[in-house]
Amino acid sequence: MANHLRFVGRTVMVQNGNVEAAYGVLNRILAQDGVTEAVRQSRYYEKPSRARRRRAFEACRRVYCAEMARRIAFVARSSRQDPWLGC
């Protein structure tokens, strides 16, 4: 099991007895995996109507963020020609 890539990639080592830094790394890893958000959401009962609204909002937010990232990448690309040559 220790040779499994995901397990090795998610192992936090304490160096020189610095537990605070290792704890920060662990929190960052858990936040990236969405574990902390899942624990926070499952702490209390969520009504089905609120869950549907939350899931719809998250889906809309994902679409919006993806579209904005696409537009920013389009504007920020370096291969486009200068529209005002000679100015």
N, C-alpha and C positions, 0 to 999 in steps of 0.2 A: 504494500500500500504506500509506503514512503517513497517509492520510485515513481508513483503516479505524478504526471506533470502538474496537474492542477493542485495536488496536495503540496508539492514542493514549492510551487509558485505562491502559495498562500501560507507559508510557514514564516512566523515572525521570530527572529532570533534576538535575544537580549545580549547586547555587547557591553562589556566592561561594567556590568551591573546596572546599566542605565534602563530601568524599567519604564520610566516616563516616556522616553523616546519610542520604545517598543510598543507601549500602549497607544501612542499616537498613530503609529504605523498600522496597528491592528484596527483601530477605529476607522482609519482612512480606507482600509481594505474592505471592512464590513459595510461602509457607506457606499463604496463603488459597487458592491454586489447587491445592494438593496436590502440587506438583512436588517439594518436598524430601522428602516422605514416600514418593513413588513412587521416587525415586532411592535412598533409604535401603533400601527393600524390595527393589529389584532388585540391590543390591550383592552379595548372596549367594543361592545357590540355596535355594528354599523347597520342601520336599517337598509333594507334592499333598495329603496328609492334613492337614498343618499349614496349607496354604493354605485348605482347606475349613473347618477349625476357625476360622481367622482371619476368613474371610468371614462365617461364621455368627455369630461374636461381634460383628462390626461391624454386621450386620443387626439383631441383638437390641439392641445399644446404640442404634442409630438409632430403633428402635421405642420403647424405654424413654425415651429423651430426648424424643421427640415427645410421648409420653403425659404425662410429667412437665411439659413446657412447657404442654400443654393444661390440666392440672389447676391449675397455678400461675396461669395466665391466668384460669381460672374463679374461683378463690378471690380473686384480686387485682382483679377487675373492680369498677368504681366505680358501676355502675348498679344494684347489688342493694340491696334494702331492708334497713334495720337490723332484725335479729331481736329486739332487746331495746329496744323503744320505751319511753321514760319511765324508764329505769333510770339 
